């Protein structure tokens, strides 16, 4: 299982595509299931110095 959270409120994208990566190797069958997309609360940007 893998969990990834983009915590950069300025550079992160609020919409777009989701990509998955398959590592190099011999021919294989790859299947994905049970993707969970969770809406996170809006976080105010950190004050700049």
FENJO-V798131 format. One record per residue. D_FIRST is the distance of its C-alpha to the first C-alpha in whole Angstrom. Layout:
BEGIN
d_first->[D_FIRST & D_FIRST]
END
This chain:
BEGIN
d_first->[0 & 4 & 7 & 10 & 14 & 17 & 19 & 22 & 24 & 27 & 25 & 22 & 23 & 23 & 23 & 22 & 20 & 16 & 16 & 13 & 14 & 15 & 16 & 20 & 21 & 23 & 23 & 20 & 19 & 15 & 14 & 12 & 12 & 11 & 11 & 11 & 14 & 15 & 19 & 19 & 23 & 25 & 25 & 29 & 29 & 30 & 34 & 35 & 37]
END
